[in-house]
């Protein structure tokens, strides 16, 4: 009788986990879709009306945001939860939020590195296309500059993320704690 109950419990747990994964997929899909629409609209309409220097600065900012959130995503996955338990017992601000981040590392990393990172990647591509058109029009260039700009944006993004991963690995505790402190400031006090 106990083997049957164990089997039933395992099946229930598997179904619950499967339902949780489907729910997470739907949440991430909707969040990504909405954020992508908003940011794409803002970048397409906003950047097209800016001068060349401002558009380039926004492009650098978008690349930087993608790298920054990738660093957070990696730091959360490699940080050691035990270090924050000691801080939490000493009532260090942000420690409890840091523990929550680490305990939810797969979701946090997915949001930071995949959702925000991929949106920034798409935006930087769109912005670089607009910048290429602006440069072509402004300087009457006869060749397609988009290939060069796309390669430059990709190299900056991938290189920046590679550098960021090293920083995230070596400074994971500091990074996660800083994010925990920020989250602590925005969290509702009960």
N, C-alpha and C positions, 0 to 999 in steps of 0.2 A: 504494500500500500504506500509506503514512503517513497519508493522509486517513482511511482505514478505521480505523487504530489511534487516531487523534485522536478520531474519532467514538465509538469504543468507550470511550476514556478519559473523554470528556465524559459519556457515558451512565452509566458507573460512578460518576462523581462526583455526578451528579444523583440517582442511586438512593441513594447513600450519604447525601447531604444530606437526601433525603426520609425515609429511615429514621431519621436523626438527629432530624428534626423530629417524627416520630411518637413516637419514644422520649421526647423532651422533653415532648410533649403528655401522654403517659401518666404520666410522673413528676409533672408539675405537677397533673394531675387527681387522682392518688392523694394527693399531699401536701395539696392544698387540701381534698379531701373529708375526710381524717382530721383535719386541724387544725380545720376548720369544725365537725365533730362534737364534738371535744373542747372547743373554746371555747364552742360553743353550749350544751353540757351544763353546763359550769361556770357560764356566765353565767345560764342559766335557773334552775338550782338554787341557785347561790350568791347571786345578786342578789335573788332572791325572798325570801330569809331575812334580808336585811340591812335596816337602818333606811333611811329616805329619804335622809339626808345621805350615808351610805356608798355607797348605790346611785348617787347623783349623782356622787360622786367617782370611782367606777369608770367611769361613763359618760364623764366628762371624760378619764380615763386612756386609755380605749379610743380615743377620738377623737384624743388626743395621739399615741398609738402609730401610728395610721394616717397622721397627718400626718408624723411623724418618719421613718417608713419610705418615704413618698413622697419626702421630701427626699433621702434616700439614693439612691433609684432614679434621680431626676433628676440628682443630682450625679455619679453614676457614668457616666451617658450623656454628660455635657458636659465631664467632666474631661479634661485633656490628659496622655496617657501619658508624653510626653517629659519633663515636669517631674519625674516619679518616677524616671526612669532616672538623672538626675543625683543624686538622693537615694540611690538604690540603690548607686551607685558609691561614695558616701560612707558606706555601711552604716548609713543612717538606718533605725531600726526602723519596720516597717510599710510600707516602700516597695515591696518585692517583692509583698506581699499587695495593695497598692493597684494595682500593675500588673496582677495577676491579675484584680482586680475590673473594671478598665477593659476588659481584653481579653475579659471575659465580660459586658460591659455589658448586652446584651439579656436574658440570663438573670437577671442580678442585678436589673435594673429590673423584670422580670416578677415575680420573687419578692417584691421589696420593695413595689412600687407596686400590683401586681395581686393577688397571692396574699394578702399580709398586709393591704394596704390594703382590698381587697374584703371580707376576713373581718372586719376592724374595722368596715367600713360595715354589714355584716349584723348584727354584734353590737351596734353602737350603736343600730340600729333596734329590735332585740329588747329591749335594756335600756331604751330610752326608752319602749317599750310597758309594760314592767313598772313603771317609775317613774310613768307616767301612771295606771296602775291604783292604785298605792300612794297617789298624791296624791288621786285621786278618792275612795278609801275613807277616807283619813285626814281629809279636809276635807269630806266629803259633798257633792262637786260633782255637779251634775246635767247637765253638758255633757261632751262627749268631748274631753279634753285632748290625746289622742294626736296629732291633726292639728297642733296648735301645737308640741308637743315634737318631732315628726318634722321639721317645717320648721326649727325651731331647730337640731336636730342636723345636718341637711343644710347649713344656712347656715354653721354653725361648721366643718364638715368641708371644704366646698368653699372657703370663705374662708381657712381655715388652710392648705389645700393651695396655693391661689393665692399666698399670702404666702410659703409654703415654697419654691415654685418659684423665686421671685426670689432667695431666700437661697441655694438650691442652685446657681443659675446664677452668682451672684457669688462664692460661697465654695466652689466645687466641689473645689478642691485640698485645702483644709483639711478638708472633710467626708470626702472619700475617704481622706485620710491618717489621720484619726481612726479610721475604720472599719478601715483596714488595720492600725493599731496594735492595735486590739482583737482582730482576727482573728489577728494575730501572737502575742498572748499565749495564745490558745486552741489554736494549731496545735501539733501534736506536733513535738518536736525530734528529728531523726534522729541 
